[in-house]
Amino acid sequence: MTTTVAAYAAPAAKAPLERTTIERRAVGEFDVLIDIEFAGICHSDIHQAREGWGTAIFPMVPGHEIAGVVSEVGPGVTKYAVGDRVGVGCMVDSCRECDNCRAGLQQYCTGGGPTWTYNSVGKDGEPTYGGYAHKIVVDENYVVRIPDGLPLDVAAPLLCAGITTYSPLKHWNAGPGKKVAVVGLGGLGHMGVKIAAALGAEVTVLSQSLRKKDDGLKLGATHYYATSDPKTFEDLKGTFDIILNTVSAPLDFDAYLSLLRTDGAMVNVGIPEEPVNILLSSVFGHRRSISSSGIGGIPETQEMLDFCAEHQLGAEIELIRADQINEAYERVVNSDVRYRFVIDTATI
């Protein structure tokens, strides 16, 4: 039997989000019903609700940073029980059969791609709705456990911002002896700084101005430079092993690539809505690479949560009511949040 739940949805592209109700599917054999307590607001939500990344499905209930408590399980569920603290990130299914899915890299599913938590179509042919809602039903294999040491409100953003930065930092071997630059100190960037520092790397923040310098140093950075100062690019030439670019706007990529050491990598986790340009000569001279990374698979997401609990790393959040979502969207676009809005879903 389906369940009717309250939610906040964008009725059309660029339209303000408004309170509504949606239907959640009946709890199947391997499903868990989650009472959502907190949902983070990711810049991706805004890109999609405003069709910045292309045609989208409306009405849209955004939200892929979901933290809550299991309230019902299907008869075949073995991983979770009623009362467990759990999270749901950017995907709720995948083909489960391709090489990537079998390797725990469900985010790179080649059998049709992942089923995203919202703005996607499930295997039942129905659109998916995200976490700006009271409840969600998800297959147990796409749910992760939130360790007791992490409060649910600061854990919610880890389901996207945390894993989106953890996965590339691990893949490109951030750790002791490595110099990591994080471009942008926002929702993604502040978690990138925390995680890179906890991994043992020497962390530098590259931001447009020095306005957030004190924050960056408190979060774990050793150095902080303003990219609006041309001297920054002269002084830091050839410095970094990894540049983690978290901004979703076009940059002078050639200037940033010049900051890499030989064999260094610039990894982009922000996705601009416009095409970007680079000169191949910027990577040619020192075998530099420019790459990207998309979230993480389910096993790595659990690994990230356990790591964050061990190191007491939660997101820096501003808790809001549901009726503040539209205002929060504008503030995210204007970089006016330190550093992640989280919706108290009890207010929906």
VEXDO-511077 format. One record per residue (C-alpha): x, y, z negated; residue number from 0; residue in three letters. Coordinates in Angstrom, 2 decimals, padded with zeros to 5 digits, m for minus. Last residue first. Example, Ala and Ser with C-alpha at 12.3 -4.5 7.8 and 13.67 -1.06 7.14 Angstrom:
<site <013.67; m001.06; m007.14>; 1; SER>,
<site <012.30; m004.50; m007.80>; 0; ALA>,
***
This chain:
<site <007.43; 020.41; m006.11>; 347; ILE>,
<site <008.70; 021.63; m009.49>; 346; THR>,
<site <009.59; 018.14; m010.76>; 345; ALA>,
<site <011.92; 018.05; m007.74>; 344; THR>,
<site <014.48; 020.23; m009.49>; 343; ASP>,
<site <016.16; 021.37; m006.29>; 342; ILE>,
<site <019.95; 021.60; m006.19>; 341; VAL>,
<site <021.76; 024.51; m004.59>; 340; PHE>,
<site <025.45; 023.88; m004.14>; 339; ARG>,
<site <028.48; 026.05; m004.78>; 338; TYR>,
<site <028.54; 028.71; m005.94>; 337; ARG>,
<site <025.94; 030.16; m003.60>; 336; VAL>,
<site <025.83; 033.29; m001.43>; 335; ASP>,
<site <027.53; 032.07; 001.73>; 334; SER>,
<site <025.05; 034.14; 003.80>; 333; ASN>,
<site <023.61; 031.02; 005.48>; 332; VAL>,
<site <023.42; 029.41; 002.04>; 331; VAL>,
<site <021.59; 032.49; 000.67>; 330; ARG>,
<site <019.04; 032.34; 003.45>; 329; GLU>,
<site <018.36; 028.67; 002.77>; 328; TYR>,
<site <018.10; 029.38; m000.98>; 327; ALA>,
<site <015.35; 031.94; m000.36>; 326; GLU>,
<site <013.44; 029.32; 001.60>; 325; ASN>,
<site <013.94; 026.74; m001.15>; 324; ILE>,
<site <012.89; 029.01; m004.05>; 323; GLN>,
<site <009.38; 027.53; m004.35>; 322; ASP>,
<site <011.01; 024.17; m005.06>; 321; ALA>,
<site <012.60; 025.48; m008.22>; 320; ARG>,
<site <016.34; 025.98; m008.37>; 319; ILE>,
<site <019.44; 024.54; m010.07>; 318; LEU>,
<site <022.67; 026.28; m009.09>; 317; GLU>,
<site <025.40; 023.68; m008.84>; 316; ILE>,
<site <029.11; 023.01; m009.19>; 315; GLU>,
<site <029.29; 019.40; m008.04>; 314; ALA>,
<site <030.38; 016.68; m010.41>; 313; GLY>,
<site <033.86; 015.33; m011.01>; 312; LEU>,
<site <034.41; 013.64; m014.36>; 311; GLN>,
<site <037.52; 011.81; m013.11>; 310; HIS>,
<site <036.10; 008.32; m013.71>; 309; GLU>,
<site <032.62; 009.47; m012.69>; 308; ALA>,
<site <033.98; 010.97; m009.47>; 307; CYS>,
<site <035.85; 007.77; m008.66>; 306; PHE>,
<site <032.76; 005.64; m009.33>; 305; ASP>,
<site <030.70; 007.91; m007.09>; 304; LEU>,
<site <033.35; 007.74; m004.36>; 303; MET>,
<site <033.55; 003.96; m004.50>; 302; GLU>,
<site <029.77; 003.79; m004.18>; 301; GLN>,
<site <029.98; 006.00; m001.10>; 300; THR>,
<site <032.80; 003.82; 000.20>; 299; GLU>,
<site <030.64; 000.70; m000.04>; 298; PRO>,
<site <027.66; 002.45; 001.64>; 297; ILE>,
<site <029.65; 003.83; 004.54>; 296; GLY>,
<site <031.06; 007.33; 004.58>; 295; GLY>,
<site <030.12; 010.86; 005.71>; 294; ILE>,
<site <031.26; 011.58; 009.27>; 293; GLY>,
<site <034.88; 012.38; 010.00>; 292; SER>,
<site <036.59; 014.59; 012.50>; 291; SER>,
<site <039.86; 014.82; 014.39>; 290; SER>,
<site <042.60; 017.13; 015.56>; 289; ILE>,
<site <046.03; 015.54; 015.74>; 288; SER>,
<site <049.58; 016.76; 015.49>; 287; ARG>,
<site <052.32; 015.01; 017.40>; 286; ARG>,
<site <054.59; 017.97; 016.66>; 285; HIS>,
<site <054.79; 019.83; 019.96>; 284; GLY>,
<site <051.68; 018.55; 021.68>; 283; PHE>,
<site <049.02; 019.53; 019.14>; 282; VAL>,
<site <048.83; 023.27; 019.81>; 281; SER>,
<site <049.94; 022.71; 023.40>; 280; SER>,
<site <046.58; 021.05; 023.94>; 279; LEU>,
<site <045.00; 024.48; 023.64>; 278; LEU>,
<site <041.77; 024.37; 021.64>; 277; ILE>,
<site <038.22; 025.46; 022.30>; 276; ASN>,
<site <034.97; 025.02; 020.37>; 275; VAL>,
<site <031.43; 024.36; 021.56>; 274; PRO>,
<site <028.61; 025.99; 019.54>; 273; GLU>,
<site <026.44; 024.65; 016.69>; 272; GLU>,
<site <029.51; 024.21; 014.55>; 271; PRO>,
<site <029.86; 020.89; 012.68>; 270; ILE>,
<site <031.71; 021.03; 009.36>; 269; GLY>,
<site <033.70; 017.87; 008.62>; 268; VAL>,
<site <036.72; 018.69; 010.76>; 267; ASN>,
<site <040.00; 016.90; 010.13>; 266; VAL>,
<site <043.23; 018.64; 011.05>; 265; MET>,
<site <045.95; 016.02; 011.01>; 264; ALA>,
<site <049.69; 016.21; 010.44>; 263; GLY>,
<site <052.10; 014.04; 012.39>; 262; ASP>,
<site <054.73; 016.82; 012.32>; 261; THR>,
<site <053.59; 019.39; 009.78>; 260; ARG>,
<site <050.38; 021.28; 010.27>; 259; LEU>,
<site <049.95; 025.07; 009.97>; 258; LEU>,
<site <050.11; 025.54; 013.74>; 257; SER>,
<site <046.84; 023.60; 013.98>; 256; LEU>,
<site <045.12; 026.43; 012.10>; 255; TYR>,
<site <046.19; 029.07; 014.64>; 254; ALA>,
<site <045.21; 026.84; 017.56>; 253; ASP>,
<site <041.83; 026.19; 015.98>; 252; PHE>,
<site <040.88; 029.87; 015.95>; 251; ASP>,
<site <037.61; 029.02; 014.23>; 250; LEU>,
<site <034.07; 028.21; 015.31>; 249; PRO>,
<site <031.52; 027.98; 012.47>; 248; ALA>,
<site <030.51; 024.97; 010.38>; 247; SER>,
<site <033.20; 025.35; 007.73>; 246; VAL>,
<site <034.67; 022.32; 005.94>; 245; THR>,
<site <038.03; 022.03; 007.68>; 244; ASN>,
<site <040.23; 019.56; 005.85>; 243; LEU>,
<site <043.82; 020.30; 006.85>; 242; ILE>,
<site <046.11; 017.37; 006.14>; 241; ILE>,
<site <049.90; 017.05; 006.04>; 240; ASP>,
<site <050.36; 020.78; 005.60>; 239; PHE>,
<site <053.22; 023.28; 005.86>; 238; THR>,
<site <054.27; 023.76; 009.51>; 237; GLY>,
<site <053.41; 027.48; 009.51>; 236; LYS>,
<site <052.29; 028.64; 006.09>; 235; LEU>,
<site <053.99; 032.07; 005.95>; 234; ASP>,
<site <053.12; 033.10; 009.50>; 233; GLU>,
<site <049.49; 031.95; 009.29>; 232; PHE>,
<site <048.99; 033.74; 005.98>; 231; THR>,
<site <050.67; 036.91; 007.34>; 230; LYS>,
<site <047.66; 037.38; 009.65>; 229; PRO>,
<site <045.54; 038.21; 006.55>; 228; ASP>,
<site <041.89; 037.34; 007.25>; 227; SER>,
<site <042.82; 033.74; 006.43>; 226; THR>,
<site <043.11; 034.68; 002.75>; 225; ALA>,
<site <045.30; 032.29; 000.78>; 224; TYR>,
<site <044.86; 030.21; m002.37>; 223; TYR>,
<site <047.48; 027.94; m003.94>; 222; HIS>,
<site <047.48; 025.22; m006.61>; 221; THR>,
<site <043.87; 024.20; m006.10>; 220; ALA>,
<site <042.11; 022.24; m008.84>; 219; GLY>,
<site <038.62; 023.65; m009.30>; 218; LEU>,
<site <039.93; 026.36; m011.62>; 217; LYS>,
<site <042.30; 027.56; m008.89>; 216; LEU>,
<site <039.50; 027.75; m006.36>; 215; GLY>,
<site <037.20; 029.60; m008.75>; 214; ASP>,
<site <039.83; 032.25; m009.48>; 213; ASP>,
<site <040.43; 032.70; m005.74>; 212; LYS>,
<site <036.76; 033.14; m004.84>; 211; LYS>,
<site <037.01; 036.71; m003.50>; 210; ARG>,
<site <040.48; 036.14; m002.00>; 209; LEU>,
<site <039.12; 036.48; 001.52>; 208; SER>,
<site <038.39; 034.38; 004.58>; 207; GLN>,
<site <039.35; 031.18; 002.76>; 206; SER>,
<site <042.26; 028.77; 003.01>; 205; LEU>,
<site <042.47; 026.79; m000.22>; 204; VAL>,
<site <045.69; 024.95; m000.98>; 203; THR>,
<site <045.88; 021.57; m002.70>; 202; VAL>,
<site <048.90; 019.53; m003.77>; 201; GLU>,
<site <047.62; 015.97; m003.65>; 200; ALA>,
<site <047.07; 013.74; m006.69>; 199; GLY>,
<site <043.78; 012.07; m005.78>; 198; LEU>,
<site <042.11; 014.27; m008.40>; 197; ALA>,
<site <043.40; 017.34; m006.56>; 196; ALA>,
<site <041.98; 016.09; m003.25>; 195; ALA>,
<site <038.65; 015.34; m004.96>; 194; ILE>,
<site <038.22; 018.71; m006.63>; 193; LYS>,
<site <039.35; 020.70; m003.58>; 192; VAL>,
<site <037.15; 018.74; m001.20>; 191; GLY>,
<site <034.22; 019.16; m003.61>; 190; MET>,
<site <034.64; 022.94; m003.46>; 189; HIS>,
<site <034.97; 022.77; 000.30>; 188; GLY>,
<site <031.75; 020.91; 000.99>; 187; LEU>,
<site <029.38; 023.29; m000.78>; 186; GLY>,
<site <031.60; 026.29; m000.14>; 185; GLY>,
<site <035.29; 027.09; m000.42>; 184; LEU>,
<site <036.33; 027.17; 003.23>; 183; GLY>,
<site <039.34; 025.50; 004.81>; 182; VAL>,
<site <040.88; 022.95; 002.46>; 181; VAL>,
<site <044.62; 022.56; 002.85>; 180; ALA>,
<site <046.27; 019.34; 001.69>; 179; VAL>,
<site <049.95; 018.83; 000.93>; 178; LYS>,
<site <050.88; 015.22; 000.29>; 177; LYS>,
<site <053.48; 014.02; m002.23>; 176; GLY>,
<site <050.89; 012.42; m004.50>; 175; PRO>,
<site <047.64; 011.74; m002.68>; 174; GLY>,
<site <045.71; 012.33; 000.54>; 173; ALA>,
<site <045.98; 009.22; 002.64>; 172; ASN>,
<site <044.27; 010.27; 005.89>; 171; TRP>,
<site <041.45; 007.77; 005.29>; 170; HIS>,
<site <041.13; 008.70; 001.61>; 169; LYS>,
<site <040.84; 012.43; 002.29>; 168; LEU>,
<site <038.56; 011.65; 005.23>; 167; PRO>,
<site <036.10; 009.66; 003.06>; 166; SER>,
<site <036.19; 011.88; m000.03>; 165; TYR>,
<site <035.12; 015.04; 001.80>; 164; THR>,
<site <031.90; 013.79; 003.39>; 163; THR>,
<site <031.39; 011.48; 000.40>; 162; ILE>,
<site <031.13; 014.31; m002.08>; 161; GLY>,
<site <029.22; 016.79; 000.06>; 160; ALA>,
<site <026.69; 014.14; 001.11>; 159; CYS>,
<site <025.70; 011.89; m001.80>; 158; LEU>,
<site <027.96; 013.97; m004.07>; 157; LEU>,
<site <025.35; 016.72; m003.93>; 156; PRO>,
<site <023.02; 014.65; m006.19>; 155; ALA>,
<site <025.64; 013.90; m008.86>; 154; ALA>,
<site <025.50; 017.36; m010.44>; 153; VAL>,
<site <021.76; 016.99; m011.14>; 152; ASP>,
<site <021.94; 013.29; m012.01>; 151; LEU>,
<site <024.48; 013.70; m014.80>; 150; PRO>,
<site <027.52; 011.54; m014.05>; 149; LEU>,
<site <028.98; 009.33; m016.80>; 148; GLY>,
<site <026.17; 006.80; m016.46>; 147; ASP>,
<site <027.36; 005.83; m012.99>; 146; PRO>,
<site <025.03; 006.58; m010.06>; 145; ILE>,
<site <024.28; 003.34; m008.23>; 144; ARG>,
<site <023.94; 003.41; m004.47>; 143; VAL>,
<site <020.95; 002.74; m002.20>; 142; VAL>,
<site <021.23; 001.68; 001.44>; 141; TYR>,
<site <021.26; m002.07; 000.77>; 140; ASN>,
<site <018.26; m001.73; m001.58>; 139; GLU>,
<site <016.02; m000.71; 001.33>; 138; ASP>,
<site <014.57; 002.72; 000.58>; 137; VAL>,
<site <011.22; 004.08; m000.62>; 136; VAL>,
<site <011.21; 007.76; m001.64>; 135; ILE>,
<site <009.48; 009.76; m004.38>; 134; LYS>,
<site <008.72; 013.32; m005.52>; 133; HIS>,
<site <009.81; 015.10; m002.36>; 132; ALA>,
<site <012.57; 017.30; m000.93>; 131; TYR>,
<site <014.50; 014.06; m000.50>; 130; GLY>,
<site <014.02; 013.12; 003.10>; 129; GLY>,
<site <011.30; 012.01; 005.48>; 128; TYR>,
<site <011.80; 009.39; 008.17>; 127; THR>,
<site <009.63; 009.28; 011.26>; 126; PRO>,
<site <007.70; 006.06; 011.91>; 125; GLU>,
<site <008.60; 003.48; 014.54>; 124; GLY>,
<site <008.86; 000.69; 011.99>; 123; ASP>,
<site <012.60; 000.49; 012.69>; 122; LYS>,
<site <012.87; 004.02; 011.37>; 121; GLY>,
<site <012.83; 007.24; 013.39>; 120; VAL>,
<site <015.09; 010.14; 012.44>; 119; SER>,
<site <014.77; 013.71; 011.21>; 118; ASN>,
<site <015.24; 012.45; 007.64>; 117; TYR>,
<site <017.30; 009.83; 005.83>; 116; THR>,
<site <019.08; 008.98; 009.05>; 115; TRP>,
<site <018.61; 005.60; 010.67>; 114; THR>,
<site <022.16; 004.79; 011.67>; 113; PRO>,
<site <023.24; 004.32; 015.27>; 112; GLY>,
<site <021.70; 002.18; 017.97>; 111; GLY>,
<site <023.87; m000.85; 017.41>; 110; GLY>,
<site <027.10; 001.12; 017.29>; 109; THR>,
<site <026.81; 001.96; 013.59>; 108; CYS>,
<site <029.40; 004.60; 012.63>; 107; TYR>,
<site <027.73; 005.62; 009.36>; 106; GLN>,
<site <027.33; 001.91; 008.60>; 105; GLN>,
<site <031.07; 001.55; 008.11>; 104; LEU>,
<site <030.80; m001.36; 005.67>; 103; GLY>,
<site <032.78; m003.68; 007.94>; 102; ALA>,
<site <029.63; m005.56; 008.98>; 101; ARG>,
<site <028.06; m002.25; 009.96>; 100; CYS>,
<site <031.11; m001.32; 012.00>; 99; ASN>,
<site <031.29; m004.65; 013.82>; 98; ASP>,
<site <027.61; m004.49; 014.78>; 97; CYS>,
<site <024.97; m006.50; 012.90>; 96; GLU>,
<site <023.49; m004.28; 010.16>; 95; ARG>,
<site <021.58; m002.22; 012.79>; 94; CYS>,
<site <021.42; 000.77; 010.44>; 93; SER>,
<site <019.27; 001.90; 007.53>; 92; ASP>,
<site <018.59; 004.69; 005.00>; 91; VAL>,
<site <021.24; 007.21; 005.97>; 90; MET>,
<site <022.45; 010.58; 004.64>; 89; CYS>,
<site <022.63; 009.78; 000.97>; 88; GLY>,
<site <020.44; 007.97; m001.52>; 87; VAL>,
<site <021.23; 007.83; m005.22>; 86; GLY>,
<site <020.48; 005.65; m008.20>; 85; VAL>,
<site <019.96; 005.61; m011.96>; 84; ARG>,
<site <018.43; 002.26; m012.87>; 83; ASP>,
<site <015.13; 002.30; m014.80>; 82; GLY>,
<site <013.43; m000.47; m012.85>; 81; VAL>,
<site <016.04; m002.89; m011.60>; 80; ALA>,
<site <018.62; m002.82; m008.84>; 79; TYR>,
<site <020.87; m005.13; m006.84>; 78; LYS>,
<site <018.71; m008.27; m006.57>; 77; THR>,
<site <015.62; m007.08; m004.70>; 76; VAL>,
<site <013.57; m009.90; m003.17>; 75; GLY>,
<site <010.33; m009.23; m005.07>; 74; PRO>,
<site <010.37; m005.50; m004.21>; 73; GLY>,
<site <011.43; m002.99; m006.85>; 72; VAL>,
<site <009.56; m000.22; m008.67>; 71; GLU>,
<site <010.45; 002.94; m010.66>; 70; SER>,
<site <014.14; 003.31; m009.79>; 69; VAL>,
<site <015.51; 006.61; m011.10>; 68; VAL>,
<site <016.68; 009.66; m009.21>; 67; GLY>,
<site <019.37; 011.39; m007.19>; 66; ALA>,
<site <019.03; 012.41; m003.55>; 65; ILE>,
<site <021.46; 014.35; m001.41>; 64; GLU>,
<site <019.88; 013.69; 001.98>; 63; HIS>,
<site <017.15; 016.33; 001.96>; 62; GLY>,
<site <014.89; 017.61; 004.69>; 61; PRO>,
<site <011.14; 016.97; 005.05>; 60; VAL>,
<site <010.47; 017.73; 008.70>; 59; MET>,
<site <007.06; 018.24; 010.31>; 58; PRO>,
<site <008.48; 018.01; 012.84>; 57; PHE>,
<site <011.16; 015.96; 014.59>; 56; ILE>,
<site <014.21; 017.78; 015.96>; 55; ALA>,
<site <015.55; 019.07; 019.28>; 54; THR>,
<site <019.15; 020.20; 019.09>; 53; GLY>,
<site <021.82; 020.88; 016.48>; 52; TRP>,
<site <020.60; 024.34; 015.52>; 51; GLY>,
<site <017.05; 023.05; 015.47>; 50; GLU>,
<site <016.14; 025.35; 012.55>; 49; ARG>,
<site <015.21; 022.50; 010.21>; 48; ALA>,
<site <018.25; 020.63; 011.51>; 47; GLN>,
<site <020.89; 023.29; 010.95>; 46; HIS>,
<site <019.27; 024.20; 007.62>; 45; ILE>,
<site <019.33; 020.65; 006.28>; 44; ASP>,
<site <022.91; 020.27; 007.51>; 43; SER>,
<site <023.83; 023.21; 005.26>; 42; HIS>,
<site <023.04; 020.81; 002.41>; 41; CYS>,
<site <020.42; 021.50; m000.26>; 40; ILE>,
<site <020.71; 018.95; m003.06>; 39; GLY>,
<site <017.77; 016.90; m004.30>; 38; ALA>,
<site <017.08; 016.15; m007.97>; 37; PHE>,
<site <014.67; 013.92; m009.90>; 36; GLU>,
<site <013.47; 011.59; m007.17>; 35; ILE>,
<site <011.39; 008.71; m008.48>; 34; ASP>,
<site <012.82; 005.87; m006.41>; 33; ILE>,
<site <010.86; 002.95; m005.02>; 32; LEU>,
<site <013.19; 000.10; m004.14>; 31; VAL>,
<site <012.83; m002.09; m001.09>; 30; ASP>,
<site <013.92; m005.68; m000.37>; 29; PHE>,
<site <010.48; m007.33; m000.24>; 28; GLU>,
<site <008.65; m004.20; 000.83>; 27; GLY>,
<site <007.45; m001.26; m001.25>; 26; VAL>,
<site <004.59; 000.30; 000.72>; 25; ALA>,
<site <005.64; 003.14; 002.98>; 24; ARG>,
<site <005.76; 006.72; 001.75>; 23; ARG>,
<site <003.04; 009.06; 002.98>; 22; GLU>,
<site <003.56; 012.80; 002.95>; 21; ILE>,
<site <002.03; 015.74; 001.10>; 20; THR>,
<site <002.60; 019.45; 001.62>; 19; THR>,
<site <004.44; 022.40; 000.08>; 18; ARG>,
<site <005.97; 024.80; 002.57>; 17; GLU>,
<site <009.28; 025.30; 004.35>; 16; LEU>,
<site <009.54; 028.50; 006.37>; 15; PRO>,
<site <009.41; 027.99; 010.15>; 14; ALA>,
<site <012.67; 027.87; 012.11>; 13; LYS>,
<site <011.53; 024.75; 013.98>; 12; ALA>,
<site <008.06; 023.64; 012.94>; 11; ALA>,
<site <006.15; 022.48; 009.86>; 10; PRO>,
<site <009.31; 022.60; 007.67>; 9; ALA>,
<site <008.45; 020.38; 004.74>; 8; ALA>,
<site <008.34; 020.43; 000.94>; 7; TYR>,
<site <006.98; 017.26; m000.63>; 6; ALA>,
<site <004.17; 015.86; m002.75>; 5; ALA>,
<site <003.64; 012.11; m002.55>; 4; VAL>,
<site <001.01; 009.78; m001.09>; 3; THR>,
<site <001.94; 006.13; m001.56>; 2; THR>,
<site <001.42; 003.39; 000.99>; 1; THR>,
<site <000.00; 000.00; 000.00>; 0; MET>,
***
